[in-house]
Each structure stands twice: as structure tokens, then as C-alpha cells.
Amino acid sequence: MENLNKYIEHTLLKQDATKEELIELLDEAVKQDFLGVCVNPVNVEFARNYLADSKVKIVTVVGFPLGASKPEAKAYEAKLAIEDGADEVDMVLNVSLMKNKEFQAVQADIETVKKACGDKKLKVILETDLLTREEIENACKLCINAKADFVKTSTGFVKNGAGAKIEDVELMHKIVSPFGLEVKASAGIRDKQAAINMIKAGATRLGTSSGVEIVK
């Protein structure tokens, strides 16, 4: 498969990331012509300035990694990130509300952040490791109703979590694609074959810290 680089959001979200690691990530994104980088909100402004002369998208996360912030807090995070130069926002679903079947509250959470994003794309991280198949289906439907742009598998922060799984990506794609939403597979994608498998399953974006290894 050609142009794998154009599926990749080169990712650095660990809490102990150094400035040197961030700069290395940004340099690699330019060198490999990745579609984007995904960095924590505190690093968005630096990334935007550093990549000012490139076409690399700046993606960030809100309500990360637990999804348990109030909707207004997530929305404000998104607003500040966009002001700092974020092109796209990945928010974490409120998994607790989802497990409790408080669907109206889950949808309202997404809608609040989507409104704050304006014309910027919003991806909703479902945290599939923590959801049943039925819950994944319902979460996808709520994302459709809330007019999100993407559904995303994972944060990569669930202890002993598998991250993106083929069967989950296939399910998500089947539900959301007729409504124009896309799928981002994230966490656990560490080699070229894994990346190809996710794309064949329906992912149009790959969140990975192994982007360089994948394209090489």
C-alpha cells in the first residue's frame, strides 16, 4: 500500500515527554511528510510555530485520557487549543456515562465540544477496550447524532488494553461511514502490516508513535 504516510498522525502524548522528544517528533513529521502530529494541548502553540512552513496538521486531545471532565471544560480546552493553532481536536468520550446508558448526556458532551470546534474537525475517542460491542455501536450512533467528524478507537492509556482492534474498526466503519464520519485507529499500531490491516478494515487515519518504523 502506497502513501501510508498520509494516513499517519505522528503521536507524542506521554506525560513525561521532553522538549527534545517533541522537536524530534516534529522533524520526523516533516521529513516523512506525515499527514499530522498529535500532541498534548500545552504543546500546540510550539508545534504550530515550529511547523509554520509545512503542511503537517496539528492535532490535539481534550478531556484526555479519562474523558471525565465536564463538557464545558472539554469545550474550553478545545477553544484554547484552536486559538493556539490546532487544526483538529480528539476528545475522549465520557465512558462512565456510556456504561450507565446515559445516552443523552453522552451526546450533549460531544455536541458541546463540537460547537466549540467550529469548522475544525472533531474526533471522539470511544476507548473501545472498555466498551462492549453493543456499547461501541451505541457510541457510534451518538457521535453521528452529535455531528462529530470521526470516531476513534483508543487513548492508549488503558492499562493492559489492546488498543485498536480490527473487529472494532470494522464495526465502527460499518456504522458511521454511511453518515459521512470517518474512523481513526489508534494505540498498538507498531508496524507496517498492522497499519495496512487497519486501513483495510476502514480506518482513514492512524494514530501512532511508530510512524517512522511503519513507513520504513
N, C-alpha and C positions, 0 to 999 in steps of 0.2 A: 504494500500500500504506500503510495506516494504522499508527500506533503503532510506527514504526521505532525510536523512542527506546527502546522496551522490549526491543530486541534488542542494544542497544549497550553494550559495556564501554568507556567513555571511557579512553583509554590514554596513560600517560606513563612510558616505560621507558628513555629515553635516559640515558646515564651522566652527562651534564653538565646535567641538569635542575636548575633553581634552585627555591628555596622559593616564589618569586613565581609561577613556572610551575605548580607543584604546587597552590597555592591557586587559581589561575585555573582549572585543570582541575576541582577540586572544586566551585567555584562554578558552573561551566558544567554539571556533572553534576546539581546541584540544580535549576538554572534550567530545564534541558531535560528533567528527570525521566528521566534515563538509568537503565537497569537497574543499572549498576555502574560502578566505576572500576577500572582495573588499574594498580597502582603497584609499584615495587620494594619488597622486604621492609623496608628501612630506613625507608620512609615509611608503613607500615601503621598504626602506632600514632597518628601525627599525623592520618592520614586518618580513622581510626575516631573520634577525639575531635572532629575538625572536622565530621564528618558525623553526629554522635551523634543529632541531631534529624531525620534524614532516613531514607528507606527505601533509599537507594543502597547496593548491595552493595560490599564491599571485596574485591577480587581481587588476588592477588599471584603472583609467579613464584618457582620454586626450581630450582636447577641451571641457572640462566639465564646466558647464552644457549646454552652449548655442550652441556649435558646430560652432561658428562664427569665430574661429581663422583661419589664413591662413594654407593651407595644410602643408607647411614647418614647421610651429610652432607646429602643432599637431605631425608631424613626429619626430621632435626633442624631444618633450615631451616623445613620445613613446621610443625613443632611450635611453634617460636618465633613464626612468623607468625600462627598461630591464637591463641596466647596474647596476641598484640598486637592481635587483633581481626579477622583475615582471615576472611571468610565462605567463600571458595573459593580453591583452590590450582591453579596451572597449572605442571606440571613438564615439563622438557624430556627427551624420550626420549634414551637413550644411542645416538646414531646410529652410532657406531663398532661397537658390539656388534651392532646391527641389520645393518649391512653385512657383518659377519663371520658372520652367521647363528647367532649365539649366543643363540638364542631363549629358552632357559631363564633366562639371565642378564638378558635384557631384561625378561621377565615378573617376575622376582624384584625387579628395581629398582622397577617400578611397584607391586608388591604391598607393598613396604617403605614407600613413601611413602603409599600408600592407608591402610595401618594407622595411620600417624601422623596422618592427617587425621581419623580417627574418622568422625563424621557429617557432616563438611564435604565438599563436592563436590571431586573431583579431575579436572582436565583434563590430558590428556597431549599435549604438543606434539610432533608427529611430525617436523617440519621437512621438509615434503614436497618442497621444492626439491632436497634432497639424496638423495631416495629414488626408486627406480623404481616403476612401478605395482605390480609383484609385492611389493616391499618395503612399500609402503603397505598393501596387502591384509594382509600378514602382521602388520604392526604393529597394525593394527586388531583382528585376531584375538587378539593378545597382550593388548591393552587390555581386550577382552571377558573373557578368561580371568582377568585380574588384577582385574576388577570396578571398573575406572575408571568415571567418570560421563560423561566427554566425551572425544572425540578432537579435536585442534586442529591446524590446518594448519602454522602458521609462527611463528617468533620475530620475523621482520622484520629479523634481523641477518645474514642470509646475503648476502655481497657479490654484487651483481648478481642477486640472487634475485627471482623474480616474485612471491613471496608466495602468497596464496590464489588458487587457480585453480578455475574452475567444474568442470572434469572431475575434479579431486581431491576436491572437496566432494561431488560426486555419488557418486563411488566410496566414499568414507568413509561417507556416509549409507546407501548400499545395504547395506554390510556390517554396520554397528553398530546401525542403528535397530531391526532385529528383536529385538535383545537389550536394548533399553531405553536404550542410550547415545545421546548427542546429539553434534552437530558444532558446533564453533566455528571460524569462518573468520576469519583474522587476517593482517594485513600486505597493503598495497596497495589497501585498500578506501577510496577517497577521495571518492566522490560517491554520490548517491542511487541512480542506476541500478546501479552496482556492488554496492551493498548489497542492492538488490532481487534482483539476479541470484543472489547468494549464498544468500539466503533461499529462493528458488525451487529452488535446487539441493539444499537440505536443511539449511542452517545454521540453528540456533536462537539462536546468539549471534554477534555481530560484534565483534572486537577492532579498534579503530581510533582513531587520534589525530585523525581528521577528523569526529568525531561531530556537531559543531555545523554544519559545512558540509553534512553529509548530511541532517540534519533540516530545515535551512532551504531 
